Amino acid sequence: MKNKQELHEAIAEKTEQMDDPNFTSGPPLNKKDGIAIVVIALICVIGLVWGFLI
């Protein structure tokens, strides 16, 4: 495991990279991603309701 100084340096480096205007965080979400998010959310809600009822 890195010591605290190395960890702070790594965080500072990554923060500088993310602050760069040319930084791309990845491809944008598409329709399939949205559908997957909704399906997973519904499964979670159904699981919570089922857990309270049983």
Sequence and secondary structure as in RCSB ss.txt:
>XXXX:A:sequence
MKNKQELHEAIAEKTEQMDDPNFTSGPPLNKKDGIAIVVIALICVIGLVWGFLI
>XXXX:A:secstr
   HHHHHHHHHHHHHHHHSTT        HHHHHHHHHHHHHHHHHHHHHHH 
